[in-house]
Amino acid sequence: MLNLDSLDASEEFTLNLAAFKSETRALGPGLRSAVWVQGCPFSCPGCIAPEWIPQRSANQVSTRQLADMILNCAEVTGITLSGGEPMQQAAALADLVRRVRAQREVDVICFTGFFLADLVVNDAGPGVSSLLAEIDVLVDGPYIAALNDERGLRGSSNQRFHYLTSRLKDIPFETMPRKVEITIQEGNMLLAGIPTRKNLEAIDGAIKALRAVGH
């Protein structure tokens, strides 16, 4: 689907998106755009978005179009990449970030189930080194439900924050409070952020109440 062998600036890549939120304050400092890609090889038990794990065609969006959508939000200062697994669409995501940065200085946070050491040492796939070069903070490692201590901007305590540049070096990602935002897009609920157990219980209760009313 994607031509991942070239990062020619004149070429327009296509992203297979699970979801996109143009503005959020739940996935890092400031006002950010959130990009969730479709498809993940890990299938972590307890994953918050199991519908984004299957390797299937979802929403096909060109990097040029998505960059324009991000830039249309004048107050956005950052991009958060998640999924799904971003490293499986690394070249296209690198192209997206470059297109945005050609017009605005933004910081980039990326969540991955891979370990940074493996991404650097091994042949992790086309475009991975290019994407790593664009990322300011990488949150790495698989989600382990038993290690979810409900602290910081990561799902479980085994995951680590790697400051690949100095842009966000003063942000306390390990201890910052978790936030969630819920929006309805085309009849579907989109949750942005990393929820606590109380958040999930409240959401589950609200959904059950709505279903009861509907019946």
C-alpha positions as CSV (number, residue, x, y, z in Angstrom):
1,M,0.0,0.0,0.0
2,L,2.8,2.5,0.9
3,N,5.9,3.1,-1.0
4,L,8.3,3.0,1.9
5,D,11.6,2.9,-0.1
6,S,11.9,6.6,-0.7
7,L,11.5,9.8,1.2
8,D,11.5,12.1,-1.8
9,A,9.9,15.4,-0.7
10,S,8.0,15.6,-4.0
11,E,6.3,12.2,-3.3
12,E,3.0,12.0,-1.6
13,F,2.7,9.1,0.8
14,T,-0.5,7.5,2.1
15,L,-1.2,6.7,5.7
16,N,-3.6,4.0,6.8
17,L,-5.2,5.8,9.8
18,A,-7.3,4.4,12.6
19,A,-8.2,7.9,13.8
20,F,-7.1,11.5,13.9
21,K,-7.9,14.3,16.4
22,S,-6.9,17.7,15.2
23,E,-6.7,19.2,18.7
24,T,-6.1,17.6,22.1
25,R,-4.5,18.4,25.4
26,A,-4.5,14.8,26.7
27,L,-1.5,13.4,24.9
28,G,1.4,15.7,25.8
29,P,2.2,19.3,26.6
30,G,0.3,22.1,24.9
31,L,-2.3,21.8,22.1
32,R,-1.5,18.8,19.9
33,S,-2.8,16.9,16.9
34,A,-3.0,13.1,17.5
35,V,-2.4,10.6,14.8
36,W,-3.4,6.9,15.4
37,V,-2.3,4.4,12.7
38,Q,-4.1,1.2,11.9
39,G,-2.4,-2.2,12.5
40,C,-0.1,-3.5,15.3
41,P,1.9,-6.7,15.6
42,F,1.9,-6.9,19.4
43,S,-1.7,-7.5,20.4
44,C,-1.0,-6.6,24.1
45,P,-3.6,-8.1,26.5
46,G,-5.7,-5.2,27.9
47,C,-5.0,-2.9,24.9
48,I,-7.1,0.2,25.1
49,A,-7.8,0.1,21.4
50,P,-8.1,-3.5,20.2
51,E,-10.0,-2.5,17.1
52,W,-6.8,-0.8,15.9
53,I,-4.7,-4.0,16.1
54,P,-5.9,-5.8,12.9
55,Q,-3.8,-5.3,9.8
56,R,-6.6,-4.0,7.6
57,S,-7.4,-1.0,5.4
58,A,-9.0,1.8,7.5
59,N,-8.9,5.5,6.5
60,Q,-6.6,6.2,3.6
61,V,-5.2,9.8,3.9
62,S,-2.3,11.4,2.0
63,T,0.5,12.9,4.1
64,R,-0.1,16.2,2.3
65,Q,-3.8,16.3,3.2
66,L,-3.1,15.3,6.8
67,A,-0.3,17.9,7.1
68,D,-2.8,20.6,5.9
69,M,-5.3,19.4,8.5
70,I,-2.8,19.8,11.3
71,L,-1.6,23.2,10.0
72,N,-5.1,24.5,9.8
73,C,-5.2,24.5,13.6
74,A,-3.2,27.6,14.2
75,E,-2.6,27.0,17.9
76,V,-1.3,23.4,17.6
77,T,2.4,23.1,18.7
78,G,2.9,19.4,18.8
79,I,2.0,16.1,17.2
80,T,1.5,12.8,19.0
81,L,1.9,9.5,17.0
82,S,0.3,6.3,18.3
83,G,-1.8,3.5,17.2
84,G,-1.7,0.7,16.3
85,E,2.1,0.7,15.7
86,P,3.6,3.8,14.2
87,M,6.9,2.0,13.2
88,Q,4.9,0.0,10.6
89,Q,4.2,3.2,8.7
90,A,7.4,4.9,9.6
91,A,8.3,6.4,6.2
92,A,4.9,8.0,5.7
93,L,4.9,9.4,9.3
94,A,8.4,10.9,8.8
95,D,7.1,12.5,5.6
96,L,4.1,13.9,7.5
97,V,6.2,15.5,10.2
98,R,8.6,17.0,7.6
99,R,5.7,18.5,5.7
100,V,4.3,20.1,8.9
101,R,7.8,21.3,10.1
102,A,8.4,22.9,6.7
103,Q,5.8,25.5,7.8
104,R,5.7,25.3,11.6
105,E,8.1,24.3,14.4
106,V,6.3,21.5,16.2
107,D,7.5,18.9,18.7
108,V,6.8,15.2,18.2
109,I,5.9,12.4,20.7
110,C,5.7,8.8,19.5
111,F,4.5,5.7,21.3
112,T,5.8,2.3,20.1
113,G,5.7,-1.3,21.3
114,F,9.2,-1.8,20.0
115,F,12.2,-1.1,22.2
116,L,14.4,1.8,21.0
117,A,17.6,-0.4,21.2
118,D,16.0,-2.8,18.8
119,L,14.9,-0.1,16.4
120,V,18.4,1.3,16.3
121,V,20.4,-1.9,16.1
122,N,18.2,-4.1,14.0
123,D,16.9,-3.6,10.6
124,A,13.5,-2.5,11.9
125,G,12.0,-1.7,8.5
126,P,11.9,1.0,5.8
127,G,11.8,4.6,7.1
128,V,12.3,3.8,10.8
129,S,15.6,5.7,11.1
130,S,14.0,8.6,9.2
131,L,11.1,8.7,11.7
132,L,13.4,8.4,14.7
133,A,15.3,11.4,13.4
134,E,12.0,13.4,13.6
135,I,10.9,12.3,17.0
136,D,11.6,14.4,20.2
137,V,10.3,11.9,22.8
138,L,9.9,8.2,22.2
139,V,7.8,6.1,24.6
140,D,8.9,2.5,24.0
141,G,7.9,-1.0,25.0
142,P,4.8,-3.1,25.0
143,Y,1.9,-2.4,27.3
144,I,1.7,-4.8,30.3
145,A,-1.6,-4.5,32.1
146,A,-0.1,-5.8,35.4
147,L,2.4,-2.9,35.4
148,N,-0.2,-0.1,34.9
149,D,0.5,2.1,37.9
150,E,-1.7,4.9,36.6
151,R,1.1,7.4,36.5
152,G,2.5,9.5,33.7
153,L,2.0,9.6,30.0
154,R,2.5,5.9,29.4
155,G,0.4,2.8,29.8
156,S,2.6,0.7,32.1
157,S,5.7,1.3,34.2
158,N,7.9,-0.9,32.0
159,Q,7.7,1.7,29.2
160,R,10.4,4.3,29.1
161,F,10.7,7.9,27.9
162,H,13.6,8.5,25.5
163,Y,14.5,12.2,25.0
164,L,15.9,12.1,21.4
165,T,16.2,15.9,21.3
166,S,16.2,18.7,23.8
167,R,12.8,20.1,22.8
168,L,10.8,18.5,25.6
169,K,13.6,17.7,28.1
170,D,12.0,19.7,30.9
171,I,8.6,18.0,30.7
172,P,8.0,15.5,33.6
173,F,6.3,12.8,31.5
174,E,6.9,10.2,34.2
175,T,4.7,12.0,36.8
176,M,2.4,14.2,34.8
177,P,-1.3,13.6,35.6
178,R,-3.3,11.5,33.1
179,K,-6.0,13.2,31.1
180,V,-8.7,11.8,28.8
181,E,-10.9,13.5,26.2
182,I,-13.9,11.8,24.7
183,T,-15.4,13.0,21.4
184,I,-18.0,11.5,19.0
185,Q,-16.8,11.2,15.4
186,E,-19.3,10.0,12.8
187,G,-21.2,8.1,15.5
188,N,-18.1,6.5,17.0
189,M,-16.5,7.3,20.4
190,L,-12.9,8.4,20.3
191,L,-10.9,8.4,23.5
192,A,-7.7,10.5,23.5
193,G,-5.3,10.2,26.4
194,I,-4.3,7.4,28.8
195,P,-7.2,6.6,31.1
196,T,-7.1,5.6,34.7
197,R,-9.1,2.7,36.0
198,K,-11.7,5.1,37.4
199,N,-11.9,6.7,33.9
200,L,-12.6,3.4,32.3
201,E,-15.2,2.5,34.9
202,A,-16.9,5.8,34.4
203,I,-16.9,5.4,30.6
204,D,-18.2,1.8,30.8
205,G,-21.0,2.9,33.2
206,A,-22.0,5.7,30.9
207,I,-22.1,3.4,27.9
208,K,-24.2,0.9,29.7
209,A,-26.6,3.6,30.9
210,L,-27.0,4.9,27.3
211,R,-27.7,1.4,26.0
212,A,-30.3,0.9,28.7
213,V,-32.0,4.1,27.7
214,G,-31.9,3.1,24.0
215,H,-33.6,-0.1,24.8
